[in-house]
Amino acid sequence: MIAAVRKVPVAVPIGVGLAVLMACLPLLNISIPGVLPTPTYQPGTLALLSLAMIFAALALTYNMLLGTSGMLSFGHALYFGAGAYGLGIVLENLGVPLFPGVFLALIGGLVIALITGAVFLMSFQDAVVKLASAGLPLWQLNVLRGGLALAVLWGLAAWEGEARALWRGALRPWNLLRGLLLALMYLFLYAAVPVLSLPAIGAAFYTGPLFITLLSAALIGEPVGRRGWIAVAIGFAGVLVMLRPGSDAFSPAILLPVLGGLSYALSAITTRSRCQEDTPQALAASVNIMLLTTGGLAIGGLALWQPDAARIAAYPFLLEPWAAMAAADWGMIAVLAGLLVLIGVGLAGAYRDAPPNVVATFDYSYLLFAALWSFALFGETPDGPTLAGMALIVLGGGLAARRKADGRK
């Protein structure tokens, strides 16, 4: 019986031939009047052909996203642009050869994708918590979502045969300290959720990148660079425009997310300097261990203290006892636990693999996402100063792209 011969698609030899032709073009002396400005070995024509190949690659990836998977993704162009711009900075300013430069640009684009995605999920998580604050106390939320997220992380690790490694990494002292700092961050943020809008909380919280820059320079010697200082200063100016200290729009409760920003900054420095050995999953497990522990201690403390009705009425989200839950509440807890896993892994990966003062500037995108959720879920529209502050924050994020190159000069 004659074995069936597998038919090779016509596109395969055509693609191979085109790849060989493009690779040989720098060695050839071909002129195409009206199409190429100079012969193919000249720098101008090589640059034009390189651009053509780059955008052809972008078109192919868009075809994969839209044509094959059916997914519309505007973020794809963002990360493509970030990688291309990062490669240009590396080649122009650092003197790195092409192929190592491509690798560095790829890592940079991955870090930006991690931090932006994690911050987007964080803003959605905070919106869900704001919705939940009317019915469930904070400590109950922390215990349930922390416990469920921890179970998910353990289950995934057990599936991969890494359960012991997960616990060994999660229980390291520095990782637990980082988890405690992030648990404190959540406490300060969510204590302000019932009384402040999400954009106001986000603006106060993102004093954190300023703390990160100051502390990373002082504690672990991370170079900041002139443009890094300018970028963070512009972003911080945007935060001040949004907060309007000294005006009627300013509230003492705004200091709570500022303390949350300080806790977040300390956790970022700890991640960068002391938590390099373990996986992002182990670091996320440490956070959930501390959320579960602090929530349980708070619930026990409230049971012993038994605050009076007046205090509970003044601070229900913090002082109410354990509440009965309906099926919808359990569904919301499941959503929060899933978000907590994704956020923990994303933030840990970003801050572990990149200087915290670089990642911190892209953290500012939280403010844009918070304004979006605030409008969509609570009907809160940003006013003029809020929009002006967001514009300054975006400008600071753009300048941060050149921070590392500037620091090498």
C-alpha positions as CSV (number, residue, x, y, z in Angstrom):
1,M,0.0,0.0,0.0
2,I,1.5,3.3,-1.0
3,A,1.6,5.8,1.9
4,A,-0.3,9.0,1.3
5,V,1.9,11.9,0.5
6,R,1.2,14.9,2.7
7,K,0.4,17.9,0.6
8,V,2.5,21.0,1.5
9,P,0.5,24.2,1.4
10,V,1.5,26.6,-1.4
11,A,2.1,29.4,1.1
12,V,5.0,27.5,2.7
13,P,7.5,27.5,-0.2
14,I,6.4,31.0,-1.1
15,G,7.0,32.2,2.4
16,V,10.4,30.5,2.5
17,G,11.4,31.9,-0.8
18,L,10.4,35.5,0.3
19,A,12.4,35.1,3.5
20,V,15.5,34.0,1.6
21,L,15.1,36.9,-0.8
22,M,14.7,39.5,1.9
23,A,17.8,38.0,3.7
24,C,19.8,38.3,0.5
25,L,18.7,41.9,-0.5
26,P,21.5,43.7,1.4
27,L,24.0,41.7,-0.8
28,L,22.3,42.4,-4.1
29,N,22.4,45.4,-6.4
30,I,18.8,45.5,-7.6
31,S,17.0,48.7,-8.6
32,I,13.2,49.0,-9.0
33,P,12.5,52.5,-10.4
34,G,9.4,54.1,-8.9
35,V,9.3,51.6,-6.0
36,L,12.7,51.8,-4.3
37,P,14.6,55.1,-4.0
38,T,18.1,53.5,-4.4
39,P,19.6,50.1,-5.1
40,T,18.9,47.5,-2.5
41,Y,22.3,47.6,-0.8
42,Q,22.0,51.4,0.0
43,P,21.0,52.4,3.6
44,G,17.9,54.3,2.6
45,T,16.4,51.4,0.7
46,L,17.4,48.9,3.5
47,A,15.6,51.2,6.0
48,L,12.5,51.3,3.9
49,L,12.5,47.5,3.4
50,S,13.0,47.0,7.2
51,L,10.0,49.1,7.9
52,A,7.9,47.2,5.4
53,M,8.9,43.9,7.1
54,I,8.1,45.3,10.5
55,F,4.6,46.4,9.6
56,A,4.1,43.1,7.6
57,A,4.8,41.3,10.9
58,L,2.3,43.5,12.7
59,A,-0.3,42.8,10.0
60,L,0.3,39.0,10.4
61,T,-0.1,39.2,14.1
62,Y,-3.3,41.2,13.7
63,N,-4.5,38.6,11.3
64,M,-3.9,35.9,13.9
65,L,-5.8,37.9,16.5
66,L,-8.8,39.0,14.4
67,G,-9.0,36.4,11.7
68,T,-8.1,33.3,13.7
69,S,-9.1,34.0,17.3
70,G,-11.7,36.6,16.5
71,M,-10.4,38.9,19.3
72,L,-10.2,42.7,18.8
73,S,-7.3,44.0,20.8
74,F,-6.2,47.7,20.6
75,G,-3.6,46.9,23.3
76,H,-1.8,44.8,20.8
77,A,-0.7,48.0,18.9
78,L,0.3,49.6,22.2
79,Y,2.7,46.8,23.1
80,F,4.0,46.6,19.6
81,G,4.8,50.4,19.8
82,A,6.3,50.1,23.2
83,G,8.6,47.3,22.0
84,A,9.6,49.2,18.9
85,Y,10.2,52.5,20.8
86,G,12.2,50.6,23.5
87,L,14.4,48.9,20.8
88,G,15.1,52.3,19.3
89,I,16.2,53.7,22.7
90,V,18.4,50.6,23.3
91,L,20.1,50.8,19.9
92,E,20.6,54.6,19.9
93,N,21.6,55.3,23.5
94,L,23.1,52.1,24.9
95,G,25.2,50.8,22.0
96,V,23.7,47.3,22.3
97,P,23.8,45.1,19.2
98,L,20.6,44.4,17.3
99,F,19.6,40.9,18.5
100,P,20.4,41.5,22.2
101,G,18.5,44.8,21.8
102,V,15.5,43.0,20.4
103,F,15.5,40.7,23.5
104,L,15.7,43.7,25.9
105,A,12.8,45.4,24.1
106,L,10.8,42.2,24.3
107,I,11.4,42.0,28.0
108,G,10.4,45.7,28.4
109,G,7.2,45.2,26.5
110,L,6.4,42.1,28.6
111,V,6.9,44.1,31.8
112,I,4.7,47.0,30.6
113,A,2.0,44.4,29.6
114,L,2.2,42.8,33.1
115,I,1.9,46.0,35.1
116,T,-0.8,47.6,32.9
117,G,-2.9,44.4,32.9
118,A,-2.5,44.0,36.7
119,V,-3.4,47.6,37.3
120,F,-6.5,47.3,35.1
121,L,-7.6,44.3,37.1
122,M,-6.8,46.1,40.4
123,S,-9.1,49.0,39.4
124,F,-11.9,46.6,38.6
125,Q,-11.3,44.8,41.9
126,D,-11.6,48.1,43.8
127,A,-14.9,48.9,41.9
128,V,-16.3,45.5,43.0
129,V,-15.2,46.0,46.6
130,K,-16.9,49.4,46.5
131,L,-20.1,47.7,45.4
132,A,-19.6,45.0,48.1
133,S,-19.0,47.6,50.9
134,A,-22.7,48.2,51.3
135,G,-23.3,44.6,52.4
136,L,-20.2,42.8,53.6
137,P,-17.6,44.0,56.1
138,L,-13.9,44.4,55.0
139,W,-12.5,41.6,57.2
140,Q,-15.0,39.1,55.9
141,L,-14.1,40.0,52.3
142,N,-10.4,39.6,53.1
143,V,-10.8,36.2,54.8
144,L,-13.0,34.7,52.1
145,R,-11.3,36.0,49.0
146,G,-7.8,35.4,50.5
147,G,-8.7,31.9,51.5
148,L,-10.3,31.1,48.1
149,A,-7.4,32.6,46.2
150,L,-4.9,30.6,48.3
151,A,-6.8,27.4,47.5
152,V,-6.7,28.2,43.8
153,L,-2.9,28.9,43.9
154,W,-2.4,25.6,45.8
155,G,-4.5,23.7,43.4
156,L,-2.6,25.0,40.4
157,A,0.7,24.3,42.1
158,A,-0.4,20.7,43.0
159,W,-1.5,20.1,39.4
160,E,2.0,21.0,38.3
161,G,3.7,19.0,41.2
162,E,5.0,22.2,42.8
163,A,2.8,22.4,45.9
164,R,5.8,22.1,48.3
165,A,7.8,24.6,46.4
166,L,4.9,27.1,46.6
167,W,4.5,26.8,50.3
168,R,8.3,26.9,50.9
169,G,8.5,30.2,48.9
170,A,5.3,31.7,50.3
171,L,6.5,31.2,53.9
172,R,9.9,32.9,53.5
173,P,10.2,35.8,56.0
174,W,10.8,38.5,53.3
175,N,7.9,37.3,51.3
176,L,5.6,37.3,54.3
177,L,6.8,40.9,55.1
178,R,5.9,41.9,51.5
179,G,2.5,40.2,51.9
180,L,1.9,42.1,55.2
181,L,2.7,45.4,53.5
182,L,0.2,44.6,50.7
183,A,-2.4,43.6,53.2
184,L,-1.9,47.0,54.9
185,M,-2.2,48.6,51.5
186,Y,-5.6,47.0,51.0
187,L,-6.7,48.0,54.5
188,F,-5.9,51.7,53.9
189,L,-7.5,51.7,50.5
190,Y,-10.7,49.9,51.3
191,A,-11.2,51.9,54.5
192,A,-11.6,54.9,52.2
193,V,-13.8,53.1,49.7
194,P,-17.2,53.9,51.3
195,V,-16.6,57.6,51.6
196,L,-14.4,58.6,48.6
197,S,-14.8,58.2,44.8
198,L,-12.5,55.7,43.0
199,P,-10.6,58.5,41.1
200,A,-9.9,60.3,44.4
201,I,-8.7,57.2,46.0
202,G,-6.5,56.4,43.0
203,A,-5.1,59.9,42.9
204,A,-4.1,59.7,46.6
205,F,-2.8,56.2,46.3
206,Y,-0.5,57.0,43.4
207,T,1.6,59.2,45.6
208,G,3.1,55.7,45.9
209,P,5.3,56.0,42.8
210,L,7.0,59.1,44.3
211,F,7.6,57.0,47.5
212,I,9.0,54.2,45.3
213,T,11.4,56.5,43.5
214,L,12.7,58.1,46.7
215,L,12.9,54.8,48.6
216,S,14.5,52.8,45.7
217,A,17.2,55.4,45.4
218,A,17.8,55.6,49.2
219,L,17.4,51.9,50.2
220,I,18.6,49.7,47.3
221,G,20.6,52.2,45.1
222,E,18.4,52.0,42.0
223,P,19.5,54.7,39.6
224,V,16.7,57.1,38.8
225,G,18.2,59.5,36.3
226,R,17.2,63.0,35.3
227,R,14.3,62.0,33.1
228,G,13.1,59.6,35.8
229,W,12.8,62.4,38.3
230,I,11.1,64.7,35.8
231,A,8.6,61.9,34.8
232,V,7.7,61.1,38.4
233,A,7.5,64.9,39.2
234,I,5.1,65.5,36.4
235,G,3.0,62.5,37.4
236,F,2.9,63.7,41.0
237,A,1.9,67.1,39.9
238,G,-1.0,65.5,38.1
239,V,-2.0,63.8,41.4
240,L,-1.9,67.2,43.2
241,V,-4.1,68.8,40.5
242,M,-6.6,66.0,41.0
243,L,-6.5,66.2,44.8
244,R,-6.6,70.0,45.1
245,P,-5.2,70.2,48.7
246,G,-6.4,73.3,50.6
247,S,-9.7,73.5,48.7
248,D,-13.2,72.3,49.7
249,A,-12.7,69.2,47.6
250,F,-9.9,68.0,50.0
251,S,-11.0,65.5,52.8
252,P,-8.9,64.2,55.7
253,A,-10.0,60.7,54.6
254,I,-7.8,61.1,51.6
255,L,-4.8,60.4,53.8
256,L,-5.8,56.8,54.1
257,P,-5.0,55.9,50.4
258,V,-1.8,58.0,50.8
259,L,-0.7,55.6,53.6
260,G,-1.8,52.8,51.2
261,G,0.6,54.2,48.6
262,L,3.4,54.2,51.1
263,S,2.7,50.5,52.0
264,Y,2.6,49.7,48.2
265,A,6.0,51.5,47.7
266,L,7.6,49.5,50.5
267,S,6.3,46.3,49.1
268,A,7.6,47.1,45.6
269,I,11.1,47.8,47.0
270,T,11.0,44.6,49.0
271,T,10.0,42.7,45.9
272,R,12.8,44.1,43.9
273,S,15.5,43.7,46.5
274,R,14.6,40.7,48.6
275,C,12.1,38.5,46.7
276,Q,14.0,37.5,43.6
277,E,14.3,33.8,44.3
278,D,10.7,32.8,44.3
279,T,8.0,32.6,41.6
280,P,5.3,35.2,41.2
281,Q,2.8,32.4,42.3
282,A,4.7,32.0,45.7
283,L,4.7,35.8,46.2
284,A,1.0,35.9,45.5
285,A,0.4,33.1,48.0
286,S,2.2,35.1,50.6
287,V,-0.2,38.0,50.1
288,N,-3.2,35.8,50.5
289,I,-1.7,34.2,53.6
290,M,-1.4,37.7,55.2
291,L,-4.9,38.7,54.1
292,L,-6.3,35.6,55.6
293,T,-4.3,36.0,58.8
294,T,-5.0,39.7,59.4
295,G,-8.6,39.3,58.5
296,G,-9.0,36.4,61.0
297,L,-7.2,38.4,63.7
298,A,-9.5,41.4,63.1
299,I,-12.6,39.3,63.3
300,G,-11.4,37.8,66.5
301,G,-10.6,41.2,67.9
302,L,-14.0,42.6,67.0
303,A,-15.7,39.6,68.7
304,L,-13.8,40.4,71.9
305,W,-14.2,44.2,71.7
306,Q,-17.9,44.2,70.6
307,P,-18.1,47.9,69.6
308,D,-21.4,49.7,70.3
309,A,-24.1,50.3,67.7
310,A,-23.1,54.0,67.3
311,R,-19.5,53.1,66.3
312,I,-20.7,50.3,64.0
313,A,-23.1,52.8,62.3
314,A,-20.3,55.3,61.8
315,Y,-17.8,52.7,60.3
316,P,-19.9,49.8,59.1
317,F,-17.4,48.5,56.5
318,L,-14.7,48.2,59.2
319,L,-16.6,47.3,62.4
320,E,-19.7,45.2,61.4
321,P,-19.6,41.5,62.5
322,W,-19.7,38.6,60.1
323,A,-22.7,38.9,57.8
324,A,-24.9,36.2,56.3
325,M,-24.3,35.7,52.6
326,A,-26.5,35.0,49.6
327,A,-25.5,33.2,46.4
328,A,-24.7,36.5,44.7
329,D,-22.3,37.3,47.5
330,W,-20.5,34.0,47.0
331,G,-20.2,34.7,43.3
332,M,-18.7,38.1,44.0
333,I,-16.2,36.5,46.4
334,A,-15.2,34.1,43.7
335,V,-14.7,37.0,41.2
336,L,-12.6,38.9,43.8
337,A,-10.5,35.8,44.5
338,G,-9.8,35.2,40.8
339,L,-8.8,38.9,40.5
340,L,-6.5,38.6,43.5
341,V,-4.7,35.7,42.0
342,L,-4.1,37.5,38.6
343,I,-3.2,40.8,40.2
344,G,-0.8,39.1,42.7
345,V,1.0,37.2,39.9
346,G,1.1,40.2,37.5
347,L,2.5,42.7,40.1
348,A,5.0,40.3,41.5
349,G,6.3,39.4,38.0
350,A,6.6,43.1,37.0
351,Y,8.3,44.4,40.1
352,R,10.6,41.3,40.3
353,D,11.9,41.7,36.7
354,A,12.2,45.5,36.3
355,P,13.3,48.5,38.4
356,P,10.4,49.6,40.6
357,N,10.7,53.3,39.7
358,V,10.2,52.4,36.0
359,V,7.2,50.2,36.6
360,A,5.8,52.7,39.0
361,T,5.2,55.3,36.3
362,F,3.1,52.9,34.3
363,D,1.2,52.2,37.5
364,Y,-0.4,55.6,37.0
365,S,-2.7,54.1,34.4
366,Y,-4.8,53.0,37.4
367,L,-6.3,56.5,37.5
368,L,-7.6,56.2,34.0
369,F,-9.1,52.8,34.7
370,A,-10.6,54.0,38.0
371,A,-12.3,56.9,36.3
372,L,-13.7,54.5,33.7
373,W,-15.2,52.1,36.3
374,S,-16.4,55.1,38.5
375,F,-18.4,56.4,35.5
376,A,-19.7,53.0,34.3
377,L,-20.7,51.7,37.7
378,F,-21.4,54.7,39.9
379,G,-22.2,57.5,37.4
380,E,-19.3,59.7,38.7
381,T,-18.0,61.9,35.9
382,P,-14.4,63.3,36.2
383,D,-14.3,67.1,36.4
384,G,-11.8,69.5,34.7
385,P,-9.0,69.3,37.3
386,T,-9.4,65.5,37.4
387,L,-8.9,65.3,33.6
388,A,-6.0,67.7,33.6
389,G,-4.3,65.7,36.3
390,M,-4.8,62.5,34.3
391,A,-3.2,64.2,31.3
392,L,-0.1,65.1,33.3
393,I,0.1,61.6,34.6
394,V,0.0,60.1,31.1
395,L,2.7,62.6,30.1
396,G,4.9,61.4,33.0
397,G,4.4,57.8,31.9
398,G,5.6,58.7,28.4
399,L,8.7,60.4,29.6
400,A,9.6,57.4,31.8
401,A,10.3,55.3,28.6
402,R,13.6,57.1,28.3
403,R,14.5,57.1,32.0
404,K,16.8,54.1,31.9
405,A,18.8,55.4,28.9
406,D,19.1,58.7,30.5
407,G,20.4,57.1,33.7
408,R,23.3,55.5,31.8
409,K,24.6,58.7,30.4
